Amino acid sequence: MKITIAITGASGSSLGLKLLKALPNSIDKHLILSDSAKAVLQIEEQVSIHDDQNIASALSSGSFGTDVMMIVPCSMNTVAKISNGIADNLTTRAASVMIKEHKTLLIAPREMPLSSIALENLLKLSQNGVIIAPPLLAYYSKQQTLEQMESFMVGRWLDLVGVDNKLYKRWGEDA
Ligand SMILES: Cc1cc2nc3c(=O)[nH]c(=O)nc-3n(C[C@H](O)[C@H](O)[C@H](O)COP(=O)(O)O)c2cc1C
């Protein structure tokens, strides 16, 4: 399976890195960092890193065959561009490719509160088959630490794109 993870300039870029680390070695991993996310480029994972300005990257083409793309976290700037068909960097271009090819695109929008503009943009994306999965907690999983809270969110995102994981305690699961 080929998975692209894009980290944009919203708060919580550590979540994107955690998600990347949670992916099994069997997955062909590609990472796009937006300019505002590059401060987090301290990575020791086996991953192909793509420059967000390199629109000629393989990820720009449907023929590359990416199975899943996850934008974690996703800024409202990037949400607005994708929902309006703007593809002016590799993240937004690769996302538009996922939509046109009817492939799995997961977006974790991070903003609070959400404006009507952001909500409209997210609705449009959802209506086009994009999975909208914000970084939100569920208290049933009884997380005690920030680490456990992040594992819960990463585990849920992996569930949504069909990657097996045991990162959190599921509803009804014993302690
Ligand atoms: C410290 C910091 C935190 C930010 N947090 C958010 C955020 O949580 N959500 C958001 O939509 N934008 C946030 N922004 C603003 C985005 O970084 C800004 O809109 C940027 O243009 C996004 O570009 P990108 O979508 O290409 O990454 C933040 C900016 C800074 C400097």
The ligand as a Gaussian input file, in Angstrom:
#p B3LYP/6-31G(d) Opt

LIG

0 1
 C        2.167000      28.633000      15.669000
 C        1.116000      28.630000      14.594000
 C       -0.001000      27.855000      14.775000
 C       -0.993000      27.827000      13.777000
 N       -2.069000      27.035000      13.992000
 C       -3.019000      26.960000      13.037000
 C       -4.137000      26.092000      13.221000
 O       -4.261000      25.385000      14.212000
 N       -5.052000      26.018000      12.231000
 C       -4.937000      26.750000      11.067000
 O       -5.814000      26.635000      10.220000
 N       -3.884000      27.591000      10.879000
 C       -2.937000      27.715000      11.822000
 N       -1.864000      28.555000      11.634000
 C       -1.806000      29.389000      10.415000
 C       -1.231000      28.649000       9.206000
 O        0.110000      28.223000       9.491000
 C       -1.229000      29.586000       7.989000
 O       -2.587000      29.819000       7.587000
 C       -0.435000      29.057000       6.816000
 O       -0.610000      29.959000       5.727000
 C       -0.866000      27.664000       6.404000
 O       -0.145000      27.292000       5.249000
 P       -0.227000      25.788000       4.699000
 O       -1.677000      25.443000       4.616000
 O        0.419000      25.845000       3.346000
 O        0.555000      24.955000       5.657000
 C       -0.856000      28.603000      12.605000
 C        0.288000      29.373000      12.442000
 C        1.250000      29.396000      13.421000
 C        2.486000      30.251000      13.210000

